[in-house]
Structures are given as structure tokens and as C-alpha cells.
Amino acid sequence: MGAEGVEDPHVWLEGVEEEKCLDWVRAKNTASLGKFGDPKESATYNRILEVLESKDKIASVSKINEHYYNFWTDADHVRGIWRRCSLEEYRKPPAEVNWELVLDIDALGKEEGESWVWHGKTLLDEGPEKRKVRCLIQLSPGGSDAVALREFDLDTKSFVPDAEGCFRVGACKSDASYKSRDVLLIGTDTGKEGDMTDSGYPRRIREWHRGTPLKDAEVVFECESTDIAAGSSRYYDRGVWHDDRNRAITFYTAEYHFVFEGAWRKLDVPEDIKVSTFKDSFMFELRSDWTVGGQVYNQGSLLAIPCDKFFAGDMAAAVVLFSPSSCQSLEDKTGTLSFLVLSVLEDVKTKLMFWEYKEGTWQSLGSFSGLGMESVSLQAVDSDANDELWVTIQGYTRPTSLYLSSAPELLEG
């Protein structure tokens, strides 16, 4: 049924894998191609494809242990390869980099008779004292929303065998992360009624212990069936461990719970606030005005407050890291070990604002505005270890360019 009880005559198309739905799509495709022609035969299509498949693209990387990992697609690797190299190798001209293959998705699909599409990975993080060896790889059959979860070993460059009690889940709209090496926090469809929300995403979070049946895993958190999804994670943030649970009520509202002093505590904040952490502090991004503690914080602001101060109700300890104006808005934020860099649009020009977090205190270090109309994208190299940044810059007269820098170097211009 549609709005105000009006019946939707196309609701049957929600059976996306049913043959009658596929026949309808094929008929519409045939009619469109007959009227407009096959885009693959146009010069524009082939020029765009040439750019997308070019081996001259910048191979963006993420650091795991001593290696720098890249997921790469081109004409020879349509579904992609996951590969790695050292920083010394990565600094070489692209054609000279000696990449080490970690996983070939095309070869895997051919071997298993599946049309696998890479949907990313989730690392096991046991803190800075231990190497990151295990991860959950997400593979989607045919590129659908559903993903299969399979545990992978970065040292052996292979999937963890069943004989070792590997974590493995079939294709479903699942969400999972490691609580520890042998425990997963997972939301998925175990076949039990109520496992999924009305939107088709995980409603219940379970603690799944290695070597035990998933269906017997204890439910530790759940959201309402009318919510979008439930989520949970345990993560290490610059020397501090955080445990969180959340209800994604809508795409723009959520409810957050964190462990504080050994107990779960709900965050008493408006549902439309975006919550994250920086070391031992909460960071709040406001989607609407917030009046709390006798203070009005404007929509679009970014606040930081120590977790202990927040739970004690001491909002006077909050620091406004950014407040919008008629000509300024916050585009993004990037945290390194000790610095927070805010990407701000000021009169449609890029401006970087720098804060340093030292001994529990935030200090404004100034800003840099020398990039004009060029766009800047920042990514921390290893926010638990250093202040280095990957800096990607592009503009009308500058091709996309990647630099290895640091927060202090950027501040100096």
C-alpha cells in the first residue's frame, strides 16, 4: 500500500530475483536500446571506460601493519585484485611498483562459480601491541546489497579454513565486527523470526563465539522492527577502547549507547546528532540547533567533550571546534594521532582548520586557505600511531594529485 492507503500497482517488482520481474526488466531494456541505441557503441562511453580502466590511475592505499594495501580494477581485473606493497615500493612510478597479490576476486569467482563483487573488509584490531592478521572480507553475489562474510588471514593470504573454526556467513544483509579474536558482534538473519527489521537489515546483535553455531549465539542488543538497523562495535581509538551499540532509527536519526565505567549508558543527545570519538572524548556534529546546559549550539556545529564530563552532565566542558557562519560550512573532519583537521568551505573555497588535542585539552592552531577553488581530501595514514596524512588535491587546472604529508606540515602551508 502507498501513502494514505493507495495501493501500489508496481509493488510486485520488489521481488527483484523473480523471473517475472527479470522479464519485465529485459523488456524495458530492449525498448530503451531500440529507441536510444546501445551506449557501448558511443564514443563517449568508450572514452569514459578507457579512463576508468586506465593503469595510470592513482592507486589509493590504506596502511595495515608494515604494508600498504590497494584494491584495484582495470580491463584485466574486472572484479578486482587486493594487493599490497611497502612504502618504498609505493613511492616508485606506478609502472615500476612491485605489488604483492593478496586476493584475486576474478579468479575466486571463476574457481567457485560465483559472480563475486568486493564490498570491503573489517579488520581484527587487538591494539597497538599486536599485528593485524585477521579480517572479515565482504563479498557480494552479483553486486547486490547482500554480502557473504568470510574470515581471511593476511599473513597466509588465504581464507581461514573451516577446520580452524573460521567465521563464515552466507549472503545476507549482515553487519559484523570483531569484539575479540574469537568473538564476533554480528547482526544477520539466522532464520529466527524478528532477526531483521522491516527495512531488511539486522535488528538483533549477537555475540558469536568461534566454533559455536551462529543460531545459538546470545542476543546482546536489538532495535525496534521499524528502525533501519542495529549496530555494535568495539574499537581502539588513540589509546582508548570504546564499546558502542546503536539504533539507526532513520537515515538521519539514531540512538547511541557506550560503555562507561563498566556499564552501558545511553547518550542523552538529540537523535539527529552524529556521534563519533577522538581518544577519550565524544564528538558531536549537529544537524539542528541544540539547547543544553543553558547554551544554544547552532546547527552545523562540531563539539568535543570528554566522555567522563559528558556522563557527569558537565556540558560546560564542551569545546566548540566549529560553528558555521553565513559563508562557512563544515565539509569533513580528519583525525590523526594528535590533530583534528577540519575541511571547511568558505565562500565556496577550501579552508583547512587545525586543532591539537594534548593532555586532555583542545588548542586551535590556525588555518590554511591557500588552495582556492581546488578540492582537498584527507585520510590519516595511521591515526593510532602518527600524524601523517594522505592528501588528495584536484582542481580545474590541477589533475588529481596525491601527496604524503602530515598535519603540522599542512599547517605550515
C-alpha positions, 0 to 999 in steps of 0.5 A: 500500500502507498501513502494514505492507503493507495495501493501500489500497482508496481509493488510486485517488482520488489521481488527483484530475483523473480523471473517475472520481474527479470522479464519485465526488466529485459523488456524495458531494456530492449525498448530503451536500446531500440529507441536510444541505441546501445551506449557501448557503441558511443564514443563517449562511453568508450572514452569514459571506460578507457579512463576508468580502466586506465593503469595510470590511475592513482592507486589509493592505499590504506596502511595495515601493519608494515604494508600498504594495501590497494584494491584495484580494477582495470580491463584485466581485473574486472572484479578486482585484485587486493594487493599490497606493497611497502612504502618504498615500493609505493613511492616508485612510478606506478609502472615500476611498483612491485605489488604483492597479490593478496586476493584475486576476486576474478579468479575466486569467482571463476574457481567457485562459480560465483559472480563475486563483487568486493564490498570491503573488509573489517579488520581484527584490531587487538591494539597497538601491541599486536599485528593485524592478521585477521579480517572479515572480507565482504563479498557480494553475489552479483553486486547486490546489497547482500554480502557473504562474510568470510574470515581471511588471514593476511599473513597466509593470504588465504581464507581461514579454513573451516577446520580452524573454526573460521567465521563464515556467513552466507549472503545476507544483509549482515553487519559484523565486527570483531569484539575479540579474536574469537568473538564476533558482534554480528547482526544477520538473519539466522532464520529466527523470526524478528532477526531483521527489521522491516527495512531488511537489515539486522535488528538483533546483535549477537555475540558469536563465539568461534566454533559455536553455531551462529543460531545459538549465539546470545542476543546482546542488543536489538532495535525496534522492527521499524528502525533501519538497523542495529549496530555494535562495535568495539574499537581502539581509538588513540589509546582508548577502547570504546564499546558502542551499540546503536539504533539507526532509527532513520537515515538521519536519526539514531540512538547511541549507547557506550560503555562507561565505567563498566556499564552501558549508558545511553547518550542523552543527545538529540537523535539527529546528532552524529556521534563519533570519538577522538581518544577519550572524548565524544564528538558531536556534529549537529544537524539542528540547533541544540539547547543544553546546559543553558547554551544554544549550539547552532546547527552545523556545529562540531563539539568535543567533550570528554566522555567522563564530563559528558556522563557527569552532565558537565556540558560546560566542558564542551569545546566548540571546534566549529560553528558555521557562519553565513559563508562557512560550512563544515565539509569533513573532519580528519583525525590523526594521532594528535590533530583534528583537521577540519575541511571547511568551505568558505565562500565556496573555497577550501579552508583547512582548520587545525586543532591539537588535542594534548593532555586532555585539552583542545588548542586551535592552531590556525588555518590554511586557505591557500588552495582556492577553488581546488578540492582537498581530501584527507585520510590519516595514514595511521591515526593510532600511531602518527600524524601523517596524512594522505592528501588528495588535491584536484582542481580545474587546472590541477589533475588529481594529485596525491601527496604524503604529508602530515598535519603540522606540515599542512599547517605550515602551508 
